[in-house]
Amino acid sequence: MKKKLLALGSMAFTFLVPSIAFAQDAASNESDVHMMIALAAGLGIGIAAFGGALGQGRTAAAALEGIARNPNASGKLFTPMILGLALIESLVIYSLVVSLMLMGNLGG
């Protein structure tokens, strides 16, 4: 029963949302565009920060668990852990750059 309700709900969502989107007049309001750009920038950086924090937490937890199981391997685990943390953080920084670029489009 749950699957049928989920299928019906997703089908209704698929057919109703695009019709609402295309029902807009041809002349778009400029403030709506600015509002959507600001919303996209905010959501983008929020989701990136949330995902980066989850990734860094799991990376640190896995490295600490490995060190706790085998303390002699701490030297071998430390460098890949720091490299992984830096790569995770770089993705969040990329999202920040994209958000700043989007916000730069609001002025012009």
Secondary structure, DSSP 8 states (H G I E B T S, - for coil): -HHHHHHHHHHHHHHHHHHHHHTS-SS--HHHHHHHHHHHHHHHHHHHHHHHHHHHHHHHHHHHHHHHH-GGGHHHHHHHHHHHHHHHHHHHHHHHHHHHHHHHHHH-
